[in-house]
Amino acid sequence: MAGDHEPYRVLGVRPGASPEEITRAFRRLARTRHPDVAGPGAEPEYRRIRDAYERLTGPDRESADDPFGPGVRIPVRVHGSPPRRGADVTARVCVDLAELVAGTTRTVATGAHETTVRVPPGLAPGTRLRVPGHGEPGRHDGPPGDLVLTVEAAEHPAFRLHGRDLHIDLVIGYHQAVLGADIPVDVPGAGPVPVHVPPGTTPGTALRVTARGLPATGRYPAGDLVAEVRLHIPADLTPQARRAVAALAELIPPPRQGDR
């Protein structure tokens, strides 16, 4: 029957071929059709080849088709499977502003093991940090993949991050706006940074301190500290303070509409 010859046709050998011929034919096909060589899409074709080989070499082979008697299953190893690099593993790591400025380390769980990663100072949120060799293991002696981390930043109650610049609302008193002042701003991870308020500074002025934002890293320069001036108007004054303000009002003429 035609069905009896189907395994021979799949392997490309004559009906009644010897076990040696069948094995050679299977090995020849497996070298080019195995999914590790031809890709996952070759799995159905390789399964047909393997099933045909097993039918012709298994104990159920009929003697009418096999003049040599029952075949012997011979272990087959597919030669020439190329090394395959392991897949990359992606994860996210969230740090606070002080850790962005000063750098930190994080232990990241990746499957069955953990990896301790150094987050260098000055990395902006969204930066991808690659740790070679800590991804999925390779196949056929191939190298492992990498661990790829995306850096995220937690919100800070006082500072806002615009690119590599740190922005803060600098609240000053009326006398500081009029007379000028040097006000320290405590930058997380960096410590106090003096901000000079020139005499006559008006609310809304942005005072920039160069290179006191995120530190320089790689090809990216350091950001700036930007202090946006806000004026503090006290609501509860002592009688003495009210008299002092009233006396000052007599000395300083009120602004005219349209004045800046």
DRENLUM-12255 format. One record per residue: x, z, y of N, C-alpha, C, O in turn. Coordinates in Angstrom, 1 decimal. Layout:
BEGIN
      n_X      n_Z      n_Y     ca_X     ca_Z     ca_Y      c_X      c_Z      c_Y      o_X      o_Z      o_Y
        X        Z        Y        X        Z        Y        X        Z        Y        X        Z        Y
...
// end
This chain:
BEGIN
      n_X      n_Z      n_Y     ca_X     ca_Z     ca_Y      c_X      c_Z      c_Y      o_X      o_Z      o_Y
      0.8      0.0     -1.2      0.0      0.0      0.0      0.9      0.0      1.3      2.0      0.5      1.3
      0.3     -0.6      2.3      1.1     -0.7      3.6      1.5      0.7      4.1      2.5      0.9      4.6
      0.5      1.7      3.9      0.8      3.0      4.4      2.0      3.7      3.7      2.7      4.5      4.3
      2.3      3.3      2.4      3.4      3.8      1.7      4.7      3.3      2.3      5.7      4.0      2.2
      4.7      2.2      3.0      5.9      1.7      3.5      6.1      2.1      5.0      7.1      1.7      5.6
      5.2      2.8      5.6      5.2      3.1      7.0      6.5      3.9      7.3      7.1      3.6      8.3
      6.9      5.0      6.6      8.1      5.7      6.9      9.3      4.8      6.9     10.2      5.0      7.8
      9.4      3.9      6.0     10.5      3.0      6.0     10.6      2.1      7.2     11.6      1.9      7.8
      9.4      1.6      7.6      9.3      0.8      8.8      9.7      1.6     10.1     10.4      1.1     10.9
      9.3      2.9     10.2      9.7      3.7     11.3     11.2      3.9     11.4     11.7      3.8     12.5
     11.8      4.0     10.3     13.3      4.3     10.3     14.0      2.9     10.3     15.3      2.9     10.5
     13.3      1.8     10.0     14.0      0.5     10.0     14.9      0.3      8.8     15.9     -0.4      8.9
     14.4      0.8      7.6     15.1      0.5      6.4     14.2     -0.2      5.4     13.0     -0.1      5.6
     14.8     -0.7      4.3     13.9     -1.4      3.3     13.2     -0.4      2.4     13.8      0.7      2.2
     12.1     -0.7      1.9     11.4      0.1      1.0     12.3      0.4     -0.2     12.9     -0.5     -0.8
     12.4      1.7     -0.6     13.2      2.0     -1.8     14.7      2.3     -1.4     15.5      2.3     -2.2
     15.0      2.4     -0.1     16.3      2.6      0.4     16.8      3.9     -0.2     16.1      4.9     -0.4
     18.2      4.0     -0.3     18.8      5.2     -0.9     18.7      6.4      0.1     18.6      6.1      1.3
     18.8      7.6     -0.3     18.9      8.8      0.6     20.0      8.6      1.6     19.8      9.0      2.8
     21.1      8.1      1.2     22.2      7.9      2.2     21.8      6.9      3.3     22.1      7.1      4.5
     21.2      5.8      2.9     20.7      4.8      3.9     19.7      5.4      4.9     19.7      5.2      6.1
     18.8      6.2      4.3     17.7      6.8      5.1     18.3      7.8      6.1     17.9      7.9      7.2
     19.3      8.6      5.6     19.9      9.6      6.5     20.7      8.9      7.6     20.7      9.3      8.7
     21.5      7.8      7.2     22.2      7.1      8.3     21.3      6.5      9.3     21.6      6.6     10.5
     20.1      6.0      8.8     19.2      5.4      9.8     18.6      6.5     10.7     18.4      6.3     11.9
     18.3      7.6     10.1     17.7      8.7     10.9     18.7      9.2     12.0     18.3      9.4     13.1
     19.9      9.4     11.5     20.9      9.9     12.5     21.2      8.8     13.6     21.3      9.2     14.8
     21.2      7.6     13.3     21.4      6.5     14.3     20.2      6.6     15.3     20.5      6.4     16.5
     19.0      6.7     14.8     17.9      6.7     15.8     17.8      8.0     16.6     17.5      8.0     17.8
     18.2      9.1     15.9     18.1     10.4     16.6     19.1     10.5     17.8     18.9     11.2     18.7
     20.2      9.8     17.6     21.2      9.8     18.7     20.7      9.3     20.0     21.2      9.6     21.1
     19.7      8.3     19.9     19.2      7.7     21.2     17.8      8.1     21.5     17.4      8.0     22.6
     17.1      8.7     20.5     15.6      9.0     20.7     15.4     10.5     20.9     14.3     10.9     21.2
     16.4     11.3     20.6     16.2     12.8     20.7     15.8     13.1     22.2     16.5     12.6     23.1
     14.9     14.1     22.4     14.5     14.5     23.7     15.6     15.0     24.6     15.6     14.8     25.8
     16.6     15.6     24.0     17.8     16.1     24.7     18.6     14.9     25.3     19.3     15.1     26.3
     18.4     13.8     24.7     19.2     12.6     25.2     18.3     11.7     26.0     18.6     11.3     27.1
     17.1     11.4     25.5     16.2     10.4     26.1     15.2     11.1     27.1     14.5     10.4     27.8
     15.2     12.4     27.1     14.2     13.1     28.0     13.0     13.5     27.3     12.7     13.1     26.2
     12.2     14.4     28.0     11.1     15.0     27.3     10.0     14.0     26.9      9.2     14.3     26.0
     10.0     12.9     27.6      9.0     11.9     27.3      9.2     11.2     25.9      8.3     10.6     25.4
     10.4     11.4     25.3     10.7     10.8     24.0     10.2     11.7     22.9     10.4     11.3     21.7
      9.6     12.9     23.2      9.3     13.8     22.1      8.3     13.2     21.1      8.6     13.4     19.9
      7.2     12.5     21.4      6.3     11.9     20.4      7.0     10.9     19.5      6.8     10.9     18.3
      7.9     10.0     20.1      8.6      9.1     19.2      9.6      9.7     18.3      9.7      9.4     17.2
     10.3     10.7     18.8     11.2     11.4     18.0     10.5     12.2     16.9     11.1     12.3     15.8
      9.3     12.7     17.1      8.6     13.4     16.1      8.2     12.5     15.0      8.2     12.8     13.8
      7.8     11.2     15.3      7.5     10.2     14.3      8.7      9.9     13.4      8.6      9.8     12.2
      9.8      9.8     14.1     11.1      9.5     13.4     11.4     10.6     12.4     11.7     10.4     11.2
     11.3     11.8     12.9     11.6     13.0     12.1     10.7     13.2     10.9     11.1     13.5      9.8
      9.4     12.9     11.2      8.4     13.0     10.1      8.6     12.0      9.0      8.5     12.3      7.8
      9.0     10.8      9.5      9.3      9.7      8.5     10.4     10.1      7.6     10.4      9.9      6.4
     11.5     10.6      8.2     12.7     11.1      7.5     12.3     12.2      6.5     12.8     12.1      5.3
     11.5     13.1      6.9     11.1     14.2      6.0     10.3     13.8      4.9     10.4     14.3      3.8
      9.4     12.8      5.1      8.6     12.2      4.0      9.4     11.5      3.0      9.1     11.6      1.8
     10.4     10.8      3.4     11.3     10.1      2.5     12.3     10.9      1.8     12.9     10.5      0.8
     12.7     12.1      2.4     13.7     12.9      1.7     13.2     14.2      1.2     14.0     15.0      0.6
     11.9     14.5      1.4     11.3     15.8      0.9     11.0     15.7     -0.6     11.2     14.7     -1.2
     10.6     16.9     -1.2     10.4     16.9     -2.6      9.1     16.2     -3.1      9.0     15.9     -4.2
      8.3     15.7     -2.1      7.0     15.0     -2.5      7.2     13.5     -2.5      6.3     12.8     -2.8
      8.4     13.1     -2.4      8.6     11.6     -2.4      8.3     11.1     -3.8      8.8     11.7     -4.8
      7.6     10.0     -3.9      7.2      9.5     -5.2      8.3      8.7     -5.8      9.0      7.9     -5.1
      8.4      8.8     -7.1      9.5      8.1     -7.8      9.4      6.6     -7.8     10.4      5.9     -7.9
      8.1      6.1     -7.6      7.9      4.6     -7.5      8.6      4.1     -6.3      9.1      2.9     -6.4
      8.7      4.8     -5.3      9.4      4.4     -4.1     10.8      4.8     -4.0     11.5      4.4     -3.1
     11.3      5.6     -4.9     12.6      6.2     -4.9     13.3      6.1     -6.2     13.1      7.0     -7.1
     14.0      5.0     -6.4     14.7      4.9     -7.7     15.7      5.9     -8.0     16.1      6.0     -9.2
     16.1      6.7     -7.0     17.1      7.7     -7.3     16.5      9.1     -7.5     17.2     10.1     -7.7
     15.2      9.2     -7.6     14.5     10.4     -7.8     14.3     11.2     -6.5     14.5     10.6     -5.4
     13.8     12.4     -6.6     13.4     13.2     -5.4     14.7     13.3     -4.5     15.8     13.5     -4.9
     14.4     13.1     -3.2     15.5     13.2     -2.2     15.9     14.6     -1.9     15.2     15.5     -2.3
     17.0     14.7     -1.3     17.5     16.0     -0.8     17.5     16.0      0.7     18.1     15.1      1.3
     16.9     17.1      1.3     16.9     17.2      2.7     18.3     17.5      3.2     18.9     18.5      2.8
     18.8     16.7      4.1     20.1     16.8      4.6     20.1     17.3      6.1     19.4     16.6      6.9
     20.7     18.4      6.4     20.6     18.8      7.8     21.2     17.8      8.7     22.3     17.3      8.4
     20.6     17.5      9.8     21.0     16.5     10.7     21.3     17.1     12.1     20.5     17.9     12.6
     22.4     16.9     12.6     22.8     17.3     13.9     22.9     16.1     14.9     23.6     15.2     14.5
     22.2     16.2     16.0     22.3     15.1     16.9     23.6     15.3     17.7     23.8     16.2     18.5
     24.4     14.2     17.6     25.7     14.2     18.3     25.5     13.6     19.7     24.6     12.8     19.9
     26.4     14.0     20.6     26.4     13.3     21.9     25.4     13.9     22.9     25.2     13.3     23.9
     24.7     15.0     22.6     23.8     15.5     23.6     24.6     16.0     24.8     25.5     16.9     24.7
     24.3     15.5     26.0     25.1     15.8     27.1     24.9     17.2     27.6     23.8     17.7     27.4
     25.9     17.9     28.2     25.6     19.2     28.8     24.6     19.1     29.9     24.6     18.1     30.7
     23.8     20.1     30.0     22.7     20.1     31.0     22.8     21.4     31.9     22.9     22.5     31.3
     22.9     21.2     33.2     22.9     22.3     34.1     21.6     23.1     34.0     20.5     22.5     34.0
     21.7     24.4     34.1     20.5     25.2     34.1     19.8     25.1     35.4     20.3     24.7     36.4
     18.5     25.4     35.4     17.6     25.3     36.6     18.0     26.4     37.6     18.5     27.5     37.3
     17.8     26.1     38.9     18.0     27.1     39.9     16.8     28.1     39.9     15.7     27.7     39.5
     17.1     29.3     40.3     16.0     30.4     40.4     15.9     30.7     41.9     16.9     31.0     42.6
     14.6     30.6     42.4     14.4     30.9     43.8     13.7     32.3     44.0     13.0     32.7     43.1
     14.1     32.9     45.0     13.5     34.2     45.4     13.5     34.4     46.9     14.2     33.7     47.6
     12.9     35.5     47.3     12.9     35.8     48.8     13.4     37.2     48.9     13.2     38.1     48.1
     14.2     37.4     50.0     14.7     38.7     50.3     14.4     39.1     51.8     14.7     38.3     52.7
     13.7     40.2     51.9     13.2     40.6     53.3     14.2     41.7     53.8     14.4     42.7     53.1
     14.7     41.5     55.0     15.6     42.5     55.6     15.0     42.9     57.0     14.2     42.1     57.6
     15.5     44.0     57.5     15.0     44.4     58.9     16.0     43.9     59.9     17.0     43.3     59.6
     15.7     44.1     61.2     16.5     43.5     62.3     18.0     44.1     62.2     18.9     43.3     62.4
     18.1     45.4     62.0     19.5     45.9     61.9     20.3     45.3     60.8     21.5     45.1     61.0
     19.6     44.9     59.7     20.4     44.3     58.6     20.7     42.8     58.9     21.7     42.3     58.5
     19.8     42.2     59.7     20.2     40.8     60.1     21.4     40.8     61.0     22.3     40.0     60.9
     21.5     41.8     61.9     22.6     41.9     62.8     23.9     42.4     62.2     24.9     41.8     62.4
     23.8     43.4     61.3     25.0     44.0     60.8     25.3     43.5     59.4     26.4     43.7     58.9
     24.4     42.8     58.7     24.6     42.4     57.3     24.2     43.5     56.3     24.1     44.7     56.7
     24.0     43.2     55.1     23.5     44.2     54.1     23.7     43.6     52.7     24.2     42.5     52.5
     23.3     44.4     51.7     23.3     43.9     50.3     21.9     44.1     49.7     21.2     45.0     50.2
     21.5     43.3     48.8     20.3     43.5     48.1     20.5     43.2     46.6     21.3     42.4     46.2
     19.8     44.0     45.8     19.7     43.7     44.4     18.5     43.0     44.0     17.4     43.5     44.2
     18.6     41.8     43.5     17.5     40.9     43.2     17.3     40.8     41.7     18.3     40.5     40.9
     16.1     41.1     41.2     15.8     41.0     39.8     15.5     39.5     39.5     14.6     38.9     40.1
     16.2     38.9     38.5     16.0     37.5     38.1     15.8     37.5     36.6     16.7     37.4     35.9
     14.5     37.6     36.2     14.3     37.6     34.8     14.8     38.9     34.1     14.3     40.0     34.5
     15.6     38.8     33.1     16.1     39.9     32.4     17.3     40.6     33.0     17.7     41.7     32.5
     17.8     40.1     34.1     19.0     40.8     34.7     18.8     40.9     36.2     18.0     40.3     36.8
     19.7     41.7     36.8     19.7     41.9     38.2     21.0     41.3     38.8     22.1     41.4     38.2
     20.9     40.9     40.1     22.1     40.3     40.8     22.2     41.0     42.1     21.2     41.0     42.9
     23.3     41.6     42.4     23.6     42.2     43.7     24.1     41.1     44.7     25.1     40.5     44.4
     23.4     40.9     45.8     23.8     39.8     46.7     24.1     40.3     48.1     23.5     41.3     48.6
     25.2     39.8     48.7     25.6     40.2     50.0     24.9     39.2     51.0     25.0     38.0     50.9
     24.2     39.8     52.0     23.5     39.1     53.0     24.4     39.2     54.2     24.5     40.3     54.9
     25.2     38.1     54.6     26.1     38.2     55.7     25.4     38.5     57.1     24.2     38.2     57.2
     26.1     39.1     58.0     25.5     39.3     59.4     25.2     38.0     60.1     26.0     37.0     59.9
     24.1     38.0     60.8     23.8     36.8     61.7     23.0     35.8     61.0     22.7     34.7     61.6
     22.5     36.0     59.8     21.6     34.9     59.2     20.3     35.0     59.8     19.6     36.0     59.9
     19.8     33.8     60.3     18.5     33.8     60.9     17.4     33.7     59.8     17.7     33.2     58.7
     16.2     34.2     60.1     15.1     34.1     59.1     14.9     32.6     58.7     14.9     31.7     59.6
     14.6     32.4     57.4     14.5     31.0     56.9     15.7     30.5     56.3     15.7     29.4     55.7
     16.9     31.1     56.6     18.1     30.6     56.0     18.1     30.8     54.5     17.6     31.8     53.9
     18.6     29.7     53.8     18.7     29.8     52.3     20.1     30.2     51.9     21.1     29.6     52.3
     20.1     31.2     51.1     21.4     31.8     50.7     21.6     31.4     49.2     20.8     31.8     48.3
     22.6     30.7     48.8     22.9     30.2     47.5     23.9     31.1     46.8     25.0     31.2     47.3
     23.6     31.6     45.6     24.5     32.4     44.8     24.8     31.6     43.5     24.0     31.6     42.6
     26.0     30.9     43.5     26.3     30.1     42.3     26.4     30.8     41.0     26.9     31.9     40.9
     25.8     30.2     40.0     26.0     30.7     38.6     25.0     31.8     38.2     25.2     32.4     37.1
     24.0     32.1     39.1     23.1     33.2     38.7     21.7     32.7     38.5     20.7     33.5     38.7
     21.5     31.4     38.1     20.2     30.9     37.8     20.0     30.9     36.3     20.5     31.7     35.6
     19.2     29.9     35.8     18.9     29.8     34.4     20.2     29.3     33.7     21.0     28.5     34.2
     20.4     29.8     32.4     21.6     29.3     31.7     21.5     27.8     31.4     20.4     27.2     31.3
     22.6     27.1     31.2     22.7     25.7     30.9     22.4     25.5     29.4     22.3     26.4     28.6
     22.2     24.2     29.1     22.0     23.8     27.7     23.1     22.9     27.2     23.7     22.2     28.0
     23.5     23.1     26.0     24.6     22.3     25.4     25.8     22.5     26.1     26.6     21.6     26.5
     26.1     23.8     26.4     27.4     24.2     27.1     27.4     23.8     28.5     28.5     23.7     29.1
     26.3     23.4     29.1     26.2     23.1     30.5     26.3     24.3     31.4     26.1     25.4     30.9
     26.7     24.2     32.7     26.8     25.3     33.6     25.4     25.9     33.9     24.4     25.2     33.9
     25.4     27.2     34.3     24.1     27.8     34.7     23.8     27.3     36.1     24.6     26.7     36.8
     22.5     27.4     36.4     22.0     27.1     37.8     22.4     28.2     38.8     23.1     29.1     38.4
     21.8     28.0     40.0     22.1     29.0     41.0     20.9     29.8     41.3     19.8     29.5     41.0
     21.2     30.9     42.0     20.1     31.8     42.6     20.0     31.4     44.0     21.0     31.5     44.8
     18.8     31.0     44.5     18.7     30.5     45.9     17.7     31.5     46.5     16.5     31.5     46.2
     18.2     32.2     47.5     17.4     33.2     48.2     17.0     32.7     49.6     17.8     32.1     50.3
     15.8     32.9     50.0     15.3     32.6     51.4     15.2     33.9     52.1     14.5     34.9     51.7
     15.9     34.0     53.2     16.0     35.3     54.0     14.7     35.4     54.9     14.4     34.4     55.6
     14.0     36.5     54.8     12.9     36.8     55.7     13.2     38.1     56.5     13.9     38.9     56.0
     12.6     38.2     57.7     12.8     39.3     58.5     11.5     40.1     58.7     10.5     39.5     59.0
     11.6     41.4     58.6     10.5     42.3     58.9     10.3     42.4     60.4     11.3     42.3     61.2
      9.1     42.5     60.9      8.8     42.7     62.3      9.4     44.0     62.8      9.4     45.0     62.1
      9.9     43.9     64.1     10.4     45.1     64.7      9.4     45.5     65.8      8.8     44.6     66.5
      9.2     46.8     66.1      8.2     47.2     67.1      8.6     46.9     68.5      7.7     46.8     69.4
      9.9     46.7     68.8     10.3     46.5     70.2     10.9     45.1     70.4     10.8     44.5     71.5
     11.7     44.6     69.4     12.4     43.3     69.6     11.6     42.2     69.0     10.9     42.3     68.0
     11.8     41.0     69.6     11.2     39.7     69.1     12.4     38.8     68.9     13.3     38.7     69.8
     12.4     38.0     67.8     13.5     37.1     67.5     13.0     35.7     67.8     12.1     35.2     67.2
     13.7     35.0     68.8     13.4     33.7     69.1     14.7     32.8     68.8     15.6     32.8     69.6
     14.6     32.2     67.7     15.9     31.5     67.2     16.9     32.5     66.9     16.8     33.3     66.0
     18.0     32.5     67.7     19.1     33.5     67.5     19.1     34.5     68.6     20.0     35.4     68.7
     18.2     34.4     69.6     18.1     35.3     70.7     17.2     36.5     70.4     16.2     36.3     69.7
     17.6     37.7     70.8     16.8     38.9     70.7     16.1     39.1     72.1     16.7     39.2     73.1
     14.7     39.2     72.1     14.0     39.5     73.3     13.4     40.9     73.2     12.9     41.4     72.2
     13.4     41.5     74.4     12.8     42.9     74.5     12.2     43.0     75.9     12.7     42.5     76.9
     11.1     43.8     76.0     10.5     44.1     77.3     11.3     45.3     77.8     11.3     46.4     77.2
     11.9     45.1     79.0     12.7     46.2     79.6     11.8     46.8     80.7     11.6     46.2     81.8
     11.4     48.0     80.5     10.5     48.7     81.4     11.3     49.5     82.4     12.1     50.4     81.9
     11.2     49.2     83.7     12.0     49.9     84.7     11.1     50.5     85.7      9.9     50.1     85.9
     11.6     51.5     86.4     10.9     52.1     87.5     11.0     51.3     88.8     11.9     50.5     89.0
     10.2     51.7     89.8     10.2     51.0     91.1     11.5     51.2     91.8     12.1     50.2     92.4
     12.1     52.4     91.7     13.4     52.6     92.4     14.5     51.8     91.8     15.4     51.3     92.4
     14.4     51.6     90.4     15.4     50.8     89.7     15.3     49.3     90.1     16.3     48.6     90.2
     14.1     48.8     90.3     13.9     47.4     90.7     14.4     47.2     92.1     14.9     46.2     92.4
     14.2     48.2     92.9     14.6     48.0     94.3     16.1     48.2     94.5     16.8     47.4     95.2
     16.6     49.2     93.9     18.0     49.6     94.1     19.0     49.0     93.1     20.2     48.9     93.3
     18.4     48.5     92.0     19.3     48.0     90.9     19.7     49.2     90.0     19.7     50.3     90.3
     20.1     48.8     88.8     20.5     49.8     87.8     21.2     49.2     86.6     21.1     48.0     86.4
     21.9     50.0     85.9     22.5     49.5     84.6     21.8     50.3     83.5     22.0     51.6     83.4
     21.1     49.7     82.6     20.3     50.3     81.6     20.7     50.0     80.2     20.8     48.8     79.9
     21.1     51.0     79.4     21.5     50.7     78.0     20.3     50.3     77.1     19.3     51.0     77.2
     20.4     49.3     76.4     19.4     48.8     75.4     20.0     49.0     74.0     21.1     48.4     73.7
     19.4     49.8     73.2     19.9     50.1     71.8     19.5     48.9     70.9     18.3     48.9     70.4
     20.4     48.1     70.6     20.2     46.9     69.7     20.4     47.4     68.3     21.5     47.9     67.9
     19.4     47.3     67.4     19.6     47.7     66.0     20.7     47.0     65.3     20.9     45.8     65.4
     21.6     47.8     64.7     22.7     47.3     64.0     23.9     47.0     64.9     25.0     46.7     64.4
     23.8     47.2     66.2     24.9     46.9     67.1     25.1     48.0     68.1     26.2     48.1     68.6
     24.2     48.9     68.3     24.4     50.0     69.3     24.0     49.7     70.7     23.4     48.6     70.9
     24.3     50.5     71.6     23.8     50.3     73.0     24.5     49.1     73.7     25.7     48.9     73.5
     23.7     48.3     74.3     24.2     47.1     75.1     23.7     47.3     76.5     22.5     47.4     76.8
     24.7     47.4     77.5     24.3     47.6     78.9     23.6     46.3     79.5     24.2     45.2     79.4
     22.5     46.5     80.2     21.8     45.4     80.9     21.8     45.8     82.3     21.4     46.8     82.8
     22.4     44.8     83.1     22.5     45.0     84.6     21.2     44.5     85.2     20.9     43.3     85.1
     20.6     45.4     86.0     19.4     45.0     86.8     19.8     44.9     88.2     20.1     45.9     88.8
     19.9     43.7     88.8     20.3     43.6     90.2     19.3     44.2     91.2     18.1     44.2     90.8
     19.8     44.6     92.3     18.8     45.1     93.3     17.8     44.0     93.7     18.1     42.9     93.8
     16.5     44.4     93.8     15.5     43.5     94.2     14.9     42.7     93.1     14.3     41.7     93.3
     15.1     43.2     91.9     14.6     42.5     90.7     13.1     42.6     90.6     12.5     43.7     90.8
     12.4     41.5     90.4     11.0     41.5     90.3     10.5     41.5     88.9     11.2     41.0     88.0
      9.3     42.0     88.6      8.7     42.0     87.3      8.6     40.5     86.8      8.3     39.6     87.5
      8.9     40.4     85.5      8.9     39.0     84.9     10.2     38.4     84.8     10.4     37.4     84.1
     11.2     38.9     85.5     12.5     38.3     85.5     13.1     38.5     84.1     13.0     39.6     83.5
     13.8     37.5     83.6     14.5     37.6     82.3     16.0     37.7     82.5     16.6     36.8     83.1
     16.5     38.9     82.1     17.9     39.2     82.3     18.6     38.9     81.0     18.2     39.4     79.9
     19.6     38.0     81.0     20.3     37.6     79.8     21.7     38.2     79.7     22.5     38.1     80.6
     21.9     38.7     78.5     23.3     39.3     78.2     23.8     38.4     77.1     23.4     38.3     75.9
     24.9     37.6     77.4     25.4     36.6     76.5     26.0     37.2     75.3     26.7     38.2     75.3
     25.7     36.5     74.2     26.3     36.8     72.9     26.0     38.2     72.3     26.8     38.7     71.6
     24.9     38.7     72.7     24.6     40.1     72.2     23.2     40.0     71.4     22.6     41.0     71.2
     22.9     38.8     70.9     21.8     38.6     70.0     22.3     38.7     68.5     23.1     39.5     68.2
     21.8     37.7     67.7     22.3     37.6     66.3     23.8     37.2     66.4     24.2     36.3     67.2
     24.7     37.8     65.6     26.1     37.5     65.6     26.3     36.0     65.2     25.5     35.4     64.5
     27.5     35.4     65.6     27.8     34.1     65.1     28.1     34.1     63.6     28.6     35.1     63.1
     27.7     33.0     63.0     27.9     32.8     61.6     28.1     31.4     61.2     27.3     30.5     61.6
     29.2     31.0     60.6     29.4     29.6     60.2     29.5     28.8     61.5     30.3     29.0     62.4
     28.7     27.7     61.5     28.7     26.8     62.6     27.7     27.2     63.7     27.5     26.5     64.7
     27.0     28.3     63.5     26.0     28.8     64.5     26.6     29.8     65.4     27.2     30.8     65.0
     26.5     29.6     66.8     27.1     30.6     67.7     26.2     31.8     67.8     25.1     31.8     67.3
     26.7     32.8     68.4     25.9     34.1     68.6     24.8     33.8     69.6     24.9     33.0     70.5
     23.7     34.5     69.3     22.6     34.4     70.3     22.7     35.4     71.4     23.7     36.1     71.5
     21.8     35.4     72.3     21.8     36.3     73.5     20.8     37.4     73.4     19.8     37.3     72.6
     21.0     38.5     74.1     20.0     39.5     74.4     19.2     39.1     75.6     19.8     39.0     76.7
     17.9     39.0     75.6     17.1     38.6     76.7     16.2     39.8     77.0     15.3     40.1     76.2
     16.4     40.4     78.2     15.5     41.6     78.6     14.5     41.1     79.6     14.9     40.7     80.7
     13.2     41.1     79.3     12.2     40.7     80.2     11.7     41.9     81.0     11.1     42.8     80.4
     11.8     41.9     82.3     11.6     43.0     83.1     10.1     43.3     83.2      9.3     42.4     83.6
      9.7     44.5     83.0      8.3     45.0     83.2      8.4     46.2     84.1      9.3     47.1     84.0
      7.5     46.4     85.1      7.5     47.5     86.0      6.6     48.6     85.6      5.4     48.4     85.3
      7.2     49.8     85.6      6.4     51.0     85.2      5.7     51.6     86.5      6.4     51.9     87.4
      4.4     51.6     86.4      3.7     52.3     87.6      3.1     53.6     87.1      2.2     53.6     86.3
      3.6     54.7     87.5      3.1     56.0     87.0      1.7     56.3     87.5      1.4     56.0     88.7
      0.9     56.8     86.6     -0.5     57.1     87.0     -0.7     58.5     87.4     -1.5     58.8     88.3
      0.0     59.4     86.8     -0.1     60.9     87.1      1.1     61.3     88.0      2.2     61.5     87.4
      0.9     61.5     89.2      2.0     62.0     90.1      1.7     63.4     90.6      0.5     63.8     90.8
      2.7     64.2     90.7      2.6     65.5     91.3      2.3     65.4     92.8      2.6     64.3     93.4
      1.8     66.4     93.4      1.6     66.3     94.9      2.8     66.0     95.6      2.8     65.3     96.6
      3.9     66.6     95.2      5.2     66.3     95.9      5.6     64.8     95.7      6.1     64.2     96.7
      5.4     64.3     94.5      5.7     62.8     94.3      4.8     62.0     95.2      5.3     60.9     95.7
      3.5     62.3     95.3      2.6     61.5     96.2      3.1     61.5     97.6      3.0     60.5     98.3
      3.5     62.7     98.1      4.0     62.8     99.5      5.2     61.9     99.7      5.4     61.3    100.7
      6.1     61.9     98.6      7.3     61.1     98.7      7.0     59.6     98.8      7.6     58.8     99.5
      6.0     59.2     97.9      5.6     57.8     97.9      4.9     57.4     99.3      5.2     56.3     99.8
      4.1     58.3     99.8      3.5     58.0    101.1      4.5     57.9    102.2      4.4     57.0    103.1
      5.5     58.7    102.2      6.6     58.7    103.2      7.3     57.4    103.0      7.7     56.7    104.0
      7.5     56.9    101.8      8.2     55.7    101.6      7.4     54.5    102.1      8.0     53.5    102.6
      6.1     54.6    101.9      5.2     53.5    102.4      5.3     53.3    103.9      5.1     52.2    104.4
      5.5     54.4    104.6      5.6     54.3    106.0      6.9     53.6    106.5      7.0     53.0    107.5
      7.9     53.7    105.6      9.2     53.1    105.9      9.3     51.6    105.5     10.1     50.8    106.1
      8.6     51.3    104.4      8.6     49.9    103.9      7.3     49.2    104.2      6.3     49.6    103.8
      7.4     48.1    104.9      6.1     47.4    105.2      5.5     46.8    104.0      6.2     46.4    103.1
      4.2     46.7    103.9      3.5     46.2    102.7      3.8     44.7    102.7      3.9     44.0    103.7
      3.8     44.1    101.5      4.0     42.7    101.4      2.8     41.9    101.9      1.7     42.3    101.8
      3.1     40.7    102.4      2.0     39.8    102.9      1.7     38.9    101.7      2.5     38.5    100.8
      0.4     38.4    101.7      0.0     37.5    100.7      0.8     36.2    100.8      1.0     35.6    101.8
      1.2     35.8     99.6      2.1     34.6     99.5      3.6     35.0     99.5      4.4     34.1     99.1
      3.9     36.2     99.8      5.3     36.7     99.6      5.6     36.8     98.2      4.8     37.1     97.3
      6.9     36.6     97.9      7.4     36.9     96.5      8.3     38.1     96.5      8.8     38.4     95.4
// end
